[in-house]
């Protein structure tokens, strides 16, 4: 799980240790340099992790082109095998003069957990993930980009942090005489929770209302980064297990709200 931050970027309205959730998804036309049979570029342009894009070579690129220039500030990737294949990827944007690398936004993931790039808001004609190295053609289930939601307050953990939230089920196998016969994995996921307090009423009526409609709806998924500057590994591609709501905990409009999010997340291929 890795957060990659544009060189020099410290946050737009709030600093990088405030909770960030990437839930808005840029609409447009997905294309790729190549696509293996059954693994078209369009497969990565939806929230599901049971379909994927796969190029026919270890290098290549995946591009999303909106109908009109649109502002974005994050790009998230989930359900990939970049770590296994020693791939290197770079975020590129086209602002009208052709594609250019985003400074500091090149990474060779150490594992197959989600990756998110955060950068200063920019209006783009297209956004691209460019793969320049790897041992074989990678598989990528989800690529999403849009404007990230910066929460007005930092989040607190409730129980396990994301990196300790592995939710793995096993059936332990033994013989009638007590011999250990191994175990079978029956489930594999991620569970975690966070709380955010002292949120203003004005934010509840606007940005939180929009996020709530998404998270409580059918699409539902999002990229969540807990404290990007201090804990860049605390990142998940997740969805809620309980309805998102805000409670008024203090009789003061500027700090009245509190939100508790109970989440499940996708672990990795």
N, C-alpha and C positions, 0 to 999 in steps of 0.2 A: 504494500500500500504506500503510494508515494505521491506527495504534492511537489510539483515543479513550479517555481515562481519566476516570472520574467525579471531579468536583471534590473535592479533599481526600483521595482514595484513594491510599495509598502501598504497598499490598500487604497481604495477609492474614497469611501466615506468613513470606513472604520479600519483599524489596523488588522494585520493578518492573524492575530490571535483571537479575533472575534469569529464566531461560528459562521461558516459559509456553506450554503447549500445550492448546488447547481441542479435545478429542476426544469428550467425553461429549455426547450429543445428547438433549435433553429430548424425551420422547415426549408426545403429546397431539393435539389437534384443531386443524389450521390453518384459519383463515378469513381473508377479506379483504373490504374494502369493495366491491370489484368484481373481476371476472376476465374477461379477453378470451377468446374462444372458443379452446380448445386451450391456454390458459395459466392453469389453475386454481391456487388458493392452495396446494393439496397438492403441486404440482410443486416448490415451493421447500423442501419438508420432506423432502428426501432428499439423499444426498451427491452425486448425479450432476449434471454441468454441461451435459448435453445436453437438458434440459427446464427450464422456467422458469414463474414467475408473472408476469403482466403485467396491471395494472389497466386500466380503460378510460379513465382520465383521468390527468393529470399529478400529481394529488394523491390521497391515499388511505392505507390502512394495511393491514398484514399482521399477524395476531395468532396466537399459539400458546397454547392453553389446555390445561394438563395435567389429568389426571383428579382429582388432589389437589394441594394446595399443595406446591410443590417448590422447593428451594434452587438458585439459579443465581448465577454470577459472571462470565459472559461471554456475548456474542452476536456471532456472526461472519456476514459477508455476502460472497459471492463470485459471480462471473459476472454482474455487473450493468453497466448503462450510466449510472449516476447522474452520473458526471463529464461525459460527453458531453452529457447533457440538463440540466446545471446544477441538479440536484435538491438539495433540502435534506431531511435525515432526522433524526429524533429517536428515541432509545430511550425507551420508556415501559414502566412496570411497574404491575401491579395487585396490591396486597398485601391486598386485601379491602375497600377503600374506593373503588374506581374507579381509572382510569388516571391516572398522574402522570408528568411528565418526570423523567428521571434527570439530576441537576445536571451540567452540563458535557458531556452526551452528545448534542449536536446538531452535525451536520457537513454541509458541502457539499463532497463529495469533489472533489478536483482532477482525478482520473482514474478509470478503471474498474477499478483494482486492488482487492484485498480490503480490507474494513474490519472492524475488531474493536473492540468496546466492552469494557473491563474495569471492574469495579465491585465494591464490597464485597458479599460473599455476602448474599443476601436471599431469603426464602421468598416465592414469588409464586403468585397464582392465575392469572395470565396475563402474557405479555410481548408487546410490540408494537413494530414499526417503523412510525413515522408519517411520511409523506412530505407536506411542506407546500409545496413549490415545485418547479418544473421546466418545461422547454419542451415536453415531451410525455410520454406514458405510458411509464414505465421497464420494463425487463425484468430479472428477478432470478432467478438459477438456484438459489442455495443460501442459506438462512438457518438457522443452527444456534445453539442456546443450551444452556447447562448449567453445571456446575461446572468451572472451568479447573484444570488441574494446574500448580501452582507447583513448579518443580524446586528442590532444595536448594542448587544451585550455579549460577552464571552459565555460559552456553555460550561456546565459542570457535568462530570460523570456521575451516574447513579449506578453503582455496582461496578461491573467490569468495563474497562476501556475497550475501544474497538479491537485493539491488537490482542486482547485477552478474551475476546468474545466467541472463540471457536465453539460451535455447537455440533458436536460429533456424536452420533449414536453407534453403539456396537452391540453385536451379539457375541458373547464369549462362548467358545465351544470347548467342551471337555467330555471325556469318555465316562462310562459308568464307573470306572475304577479310579477316576480322578485325574487322569492324564490331561495335560493342557494340549488342546488341538488347534490352538490359534483363535482368531476372532475375525468376524465379518463386519465391515462397516455398513451400517444400515441407513445412515443419513449424514449429511455434511453441510453445515451452514454457518451462519454468524448471527449472534444476537447481542444487542447492546442497548443502552438507554442513556439519554442526556436530558438535562434540565437547563432552562434559560430563564432567569428572573429579571425583574426591573425593566420590562419592556414598555415603551410608551403606548398609550391608547391610540394615538394617531397611526402608529405603525401596525397595530392590530387591525385597524379598519382598512388598511391599504395593502401593504406588502404581505403581511401574514394571511390576510383573507385570500389573496391570490394563491399563495403556497398551499394553504389548507384545502382549497378546491382541487388542486392537483393531487396532493398526497392522499386525500380521501376519495379520489376518483378511481377510474379504471386503469389509467396509465401508471400513475402512482410512484414510479421509481425516481431516484435522485442520487446525486453524488454529494456526500456529506463529509466535510473536513472540519474537525473539532477545533484545533488550534494550529493553524498551518505553519506558523513561524517556529514555535517551540516543539511541536509534535507533528512533523510532516508525514509520519507513518500512520497517524490516526485518521484514516480515510476509509470510506466504504461506499460501495454501490448498493443502495438499500431501499427499503420500503417499510411502511408502518404496519405494526400488528394491532394497533388500537387507534381510534379516531383522534385526529389532531384537533385540539381545542386550546384556547387560552383562558386562564382563570385570572380574575382580579384579586390580588392579594394585598394590595396597599391602596388606601383611598387617596391616591394622588395620580392625576392623569399622566404625568411624565414618566412614572416608574410603576405603573399599576399592575402590569401583566406578568404572568408566569406560564411557561409552556413546558410540558414533559413529553418527550418523544420516545416511544418504545419501538425499536426497529429490529428487523431482520435484514441480513445482507448476503450478497453473493460472495462466496469465498474465492475460488479460483478453479481453473481447469486442472 
